[in-house]
């Protein structure tokens, strides 16, 4: 995907209750919100032309929570930095992965599964209020169907208080057994030319025996189950699983996978984001290896020890040696990254699908595999694979 935009996490304002949603697409007693029209609505301008992100499906919403997500006029997403230590920890994670001098092969590969990072942004009127400037993964989709799934057997990190642990367990007692939680989704219905949306309360009502039906709802467009999108999503989740099985240096808590697929029916003249050559936002370098774009050239003092520095220190000497010994072919590397994103398919082949890791306020160094995240990925894959054997819904 050659988009120069990036994404934190999506959220959708609840709409009126849906009418006319077929019983085949509804869990008993659960009504989706119904968003008429295919166009995204932009709210009033906020900071320097930025507006609240209109197609969020989960997470902190600007104007409702203390922190939130904005859309920059150049198409990037601005994720407001959370209070310490969460916000600075997430910023440090992005800086570590996208550092210009990073030569750690695991971190370089990880970039394929994250939204691109363009540094930090702040309004000139309030330079201390920082935002992460990220790729909007959905920008090139005409009818983006979006789902946010929290991964892992625990939604609290090892340093959480007992009160926080109990609070998170109460929210979804099945998290340890299931390994993932559907936080929200919006699905394009081709029959009504509208989006049906489901929030975190819908996801928390899903039990072990209704998970498949709940995930099927995301891939059902009102006419048929989009098995093409299911199949491509499986391939991308498998790539992420292989990355986790290959690394023992990071553990992720309360982190999510963002699924996006094109709701435009394949039979229609489809807008394929993989073929789009949209130019980069002003000031953002256009090559695939852009590590950071700082909109206001802000240098923030790092007065906290977030322990991810340990990883950088451990790998610094190795990275320096590798960088001196290797002269990477950037064209080949970019092609490899694109092949990773598209599953090796030629541009225009197969459905347009993205699966990215998001939300990194609780990432910590480790010396072992992230078994909780791996467990969640494997269970999620098993449920998605079951959808491929479902009879066609009408």
C-alpha positions, 0 to 999 in steps of 0.5 A: 500500500503506497498511502502516505497516511496512517492510523491510530484507531477507529471509532464511530459515533452511535447512530439510531437503531437500525431497521430492516437488518435481516435476521441472518445478520443479527445476534439475538437481542442486538441491534446495530447502529445504522449510518446512512450514506456512503460518504464520511461526514466531517465535523467542524474544524478544530485545530488548524483545520483538523477535525475529529476522526469520523470513522472511528470504531473504538477507543478514545473519541475526541470531544468525549474523552480527555484524549482523542483522535483527529484527522489532519488536513493532509490526510494523516491521523493525529492520535492525542498523546495519553497521560504518562506513562502510557502516552510517552511509552507509545511514542517511544515505541514508534520512535524505536521501531521507525528510528533512522538507524534501526537495523534490528531485523525484527523491528524492521519487519514489524514496520510491515504490520504497523501504520506508518509513523510521521513523528509528532504534531502540535498546534502552534497555539498549544505546543505542549499538547502532542499528537502522534502523526500516523497513517490513516490505513482506511483513507484509500478505501471507498467503502471501508469496513473496519473492525478493531480487535483487542488481542491477548489473554490479558488486557492489563500490563504486569505493572497494573494495580490490583484494582485495575486488573480486577476492573479489566477482568470484570469488563470481559471475564472470557478474555483469558479463555478466548484471547481476543475481544471485538471492540467495535466495527462498521460494516457496509451494507450494499443493499441499503447503501449504509454502514451498520456499526457495533460498539464494545458492548456488542463485543463483550456480549459475545460468548465462546459459542457466538464468536463465529457469528459475531465475526461473520457479521463483519464480513457479511455485506447484506447480500453475501459473506465476503469469503474473499476478504476473510481469506485475505485477512487470514493470510495477513494475520498469519504473517503477524503470527509468524512475526510473534513466533520469531521474536522474544524481545517485546510483549504487547498488552491491551494492543489491537488488530485493525481490520479494513476491507473494501466494502465496494462489491468486487463485481462493481468498478472497484477502487483498489487502494493498492493501485492508488498513487496518492502523493504523500502529505506536504512535508512527508517524504515519499519513500517507503522508508520514512522514519519520522515526520515532525510537523512542527519540528518539535523536540520533546525532552524524554524525562521518563525511563520506559524500559524500551531503551533497554532493547535499543541498547542491547541491539545498538552495537549489532545494528551499527555493525549491520548498517556498516556492512550492508548497503540495502537496496531500497527498491527491493526492500520497498517491494518486499514490504509491499509483497508482505502487505498484499500477500505477494499478489500483484496490484489489483489482484484479490480484494483490498484488505489491510490488517495492522497492529495498533495501540502500543501504550502497554508494550514492554521488553521481554526475554520470551515469546509473547504467549498471551498474544500468540494464543489470541492470534491462533484462536482468532485464526481458528474462528476466521477459518471456520467462516470459510466453511460456512454456507453462503448466507442470503 
